[in-house]
Amino acid sequence: MTTAERPASPTQAHPETHARPDAILSAQARPAPSSAGLPERVGTVWMDGMFRSGSEAATSILTHSLHYGTAVFEGLRVYEGTCFASRPHYERLQASARALGYVVPADVDTLVAATDELIAANGIREGYVRAICWLGSDSLGLMAGDLTVHVAIAMWEWPQVHALDGEDAGIRLHLSQARRPDAHTLPPQAKAAGGYLIGTMAYHAAKRHGCDDAILLDQEGLLAESSSANLFLVRDGVLLTPIADRFLNGLTRQTVLHLAADLGVELYERRLGVEALASADEIFLAGTAVEILPVTAVDGTQLSVGPVTRRLRAAYAQCVRAGPAAVPPIGPPITPSMASPAQAS
Ligand SMILES: Cc1ncc(COP(=O)(O)O)c(C=O)c1O
């Protein structure tokens, strides 16, 4: 064994580095088994224009984006062997990279085609796709201007995030005090890896409170979204959702707004204070990974899965399986004109 391979002795290392990762995270915050051992489960991946084995595709520990959170990424879903809305997802990936000052080294057509080829190569039917673009290991200075940009796509079978027990089941949310940063600090429409620290910490805190996810606030302390999905409330049959100019205007959120309009559901995008949670009859989350996810409790307050949630959930399930022609006009640019004139909750 060489010196470099030898494990550090207890006196050399900080005590926490001896704790197994699963001892550092609480039992409840441990990743679900579905996300364990991913490199072995992803089969073939696409990285920098080449198809490779997932267990071999790797990056250096000196990768800039690993140290400073400068990666941008997308999560997409595959239904019955077809990727839903891959084009708007990859347009957003390009926009996220531009917002951070770099360019994805593959155009949208290339990324869409690579995704389709990977779905076929891996035989994915009901799965999740993770595309990521990151800055390489040319240097570790904060200056990111001249670094090599990499891009990769991986996917695996993942039919659902939360295995809910029946149509009346939902998840429990914890109202967090965490706030999304303002647009001067982090561009809200960029899916930048660094921004996910906020959601991850809020999520872990929610787990410690016995909940499944967190509701985060915007910079004014108003309702924003969950750790990784958008928030919808229903009051007296009317659909309400916070205006998505201070956090990610999710593609699922936009799809839900189109579906709600098609179904004749009255809907408003508004600034919503935390008190709106107490007067809501129904609450659900919307995001690519979680799809339409009913909420059956916010901390101690119980809720039922109501009729608007059920209708939208069914419409969404139909839309994502109906083929490319069914994808509503979603994606950037996002303009404030989407907001209703009535801004107050
Ligand atoms: C912070 C955050 N908000 C909202 C969403 C929902 O976005 P989408 O519906 O485009 O997946 C996501 C998921 O990507 C997210 O990470």
PDBQT file of the ligand as one rigid body, heavy atoms in Angstrom, charges set to zero:
ROOT
HETATM    1  C1  LIG A 401     -36.274  24.479  -6.979  1.00  0.00    +0.000 C 
HETATM    2  C2  LIG A 401     -37.222  23.870  -7.962  1.00  0.00    +0.000 A 
HETATM    3  N1  LIG A 401     -38.423  24.439  -8.130  1.00  0.00    +0.000 NA
HETATM    4  C3  LIG A 401     -39.310  23.924  -9.006  1.00  0.00    +0.000 A 
HETATM    5  C4  LIG A 401     -39.015  22.797  -9.747  1.00  0.00    +0.000 A 
HETATM    6  C5  LIG A 401     -40.003  22.268 -10.720  1.00  0.00    +0.000 C 
HETATM    7  O1  LIG A 401     -39.492  22.474 -12.022  1.00  0.00    +0.000 OA
HETATM    8  P1  LIG A 401     -39.913  21.531 -13.228  1.00  0.00    +0.000 P 
HETATM    9  O2  LIG A 401     -41.378  21.435 -13.196  1.00  0.00    +0.000 OA
HETATM   10  O3  LIG A 401     -39.420  22.256 -14.420  1.00  0.00    +0.000 OA
HETATM   11  O4  LIG A 401     -39.257  20.226 -13.007  1.00  0.00    +0.000 OA
HETATM   12  C6  LIG A 401     -37.787  22.182  -9.584  1.00  0.00    +0.000 A 
HETATM   13  C7  LIG A 401     -37.452  20.989 -10.342  1.00  0.00    +0.000 C 
HETATM   14  O5  LIG A 401     -36.639  21.033 -11.191  1.00  0.00    +0.000 OA
HETATM   15  C8  LIG A 401     -36.860  22.733  -8.680  1.00  0.00    +0.000 A 
HETATM   16  O6  LIG A 401     -35.679  22.160  -8.498  1.00  0.00    +0.000 OA
ENDROOT
TORSDOF 0
